[in-house]
Amino acid sequence: MHPINFVALVGRAFLGFLATAGRLVLFALEGVSHIFRPPFYYRLIWRQMVDIGYYSLPVVGMTGLFAGMVLALQSYTGFARFSAEGAVATVVVLSMTRELGPVLAGLMVAGRIGASMAAEIGTMRVTEQIDALTTLSTNPFKYLVAPRLLAAVTMMPILVLIADIIGVFGGYVVSVYKLDFNAPNYLKRTWEFLEFQDVFSGLVKASVFGFLVTLMGCYQGYNSKRGAQGVGAATTNAVVSSSILILIFNYIITELFFSK
C-alpha cells in the first residue's frame, strides 16, 4: 500500500471515530437534560427501575457469590506459599468492593439490560414507532432515554452493594467451612481492613457503569439501521461497546481514587 493511501485510511478512521464520539456525547447530553426537565414519566421510571434492579438481582447475586468463593480459594492457594493465609479475608473484601463487585455486575447488566434496550428501541426505530412518538408531540428522549438513564444510575449501586455482600459471604463460607478458618477471626480481619473509600469507590463505579450500559443500549437502538439485521447489529454493538467502556472507565475511576 502506498504511504499516502495508508495515511488517508488512518485519517478517515480517526475522523470517523471523532464523528461517532461527537454524536454519542450529544446524545448523552440530550438524554441527561431531559432527566431534569418536566414532564416526568414516573410510571416509566419505576418500570425501568424494577427491570434493571429487581430482575437483574439473581444473575448479579449468583455472579458475586461464586466470584467471592473462587477468590477465597485462589487467594488461599497463593498465600499458603508464603504462610500468609490470614490475608485471605482482606483480599476477598477489598477485591469484591473495589473491583470485582462493580465490574462483574456491570458486565452482567450489560449483557442483560444493554442488549434488551438496544433490541427494544431498535425495533421501535425499524417499525417507525419512534417517529410516531414525535408525531404525537412526545419527545423520544424524554419517553425512552431519560427514564432508563435515571433508573440505571439509581439501581446499579444497590445491585453492586448486594453483590459485594453476597461475594464476601461466599468467601466467608469457603474460608470457614472448607479451608478451616476461625470464623470470628475471619470476620474481624474483614472489618479491620475495610474502609469507607473502598465501598464508596465501588458504588461510584456502579453508577458510572449503569450510565454507560444504558447510554450505549439506547444509542445503538436509537440509531439502528433498517431491518432485522440492523437490530441484531445494534444489540451486538451495545453489549460490546458498553463492556469495553466499563473496563476503560474502571481503570480511570480506580486511578482517581487510589493513585498516589
Stockholm file with secondary structure:
# STOCKHOLM 1.0

chainA/1-260         MHPINFVALVGRAFLGFLATAGRLVLFALEGVSHIFRPPFYYRLIWRQMVDIGYYSLPVVGMTGLFAGMVLALQSYTGFARFSAEGAVATVVVLSMTRELGPVLAGLMVAGRIGASMAAEIGTMRVTEQIDALTTLSTNPFKYLVAPRLLAAVTMMPILVLIADIIGVFGGYVVSVYKLDFNAPNYLKRTWEFLEFQDVFSGLVKASVFGFLVTLMGCYQGYNSKRGAQGVGAATTNAVVSSSILILIFNYIITELFFSK
#=GR chainA/1-260 SS CCHHHHHHHHHHHHHHHHHHHHHHHHHHHHHHHTTSSSCCCHHHHHHHHIIIIITTHHHHHHHHHHHHHHHHHHHHHHHGGGTCGGGHHHHHHHHIIIIIHHHHHHHHHIIIIIHHHHHHHHHHHHTTHHHHHHHTTCCHIIIIIHHHHHHHHHHHHHHHHHHHHHHHHHHHHHHHHTSCCCHHHHHHHHHHHCCHHHHHHHHHHHHHHHHHHHHHHHHHHHTCCSHHHHHHHHHHHHHHHHHHHHHHHHHHHHHHHHCC
#=GC SS_cons         CCHHHHHHHHHHHHHHHHHHHHHHHHHHHHHHHTTSSSCCCHHHHHHHHIIIIITTHHHHHHHHHHHHHHHHHHHHHHHGGGTCGGGHHHHHHHHIIIIIHHHHHHHHHIIIIIHHHHHHHHHHHHTTHHHHHHHTTCCHIIIIIHHHHHHHHHHHHHHHHHHHHHHHHHHHHHHHHTSCCCHHHHHHHHHHHCCHHHHHHHHHHHHHHHHHHHHHHHHHHHTCCSHHHHHHHHHHHHHHHHHHHHHHHHHHHHHHHHCC
//
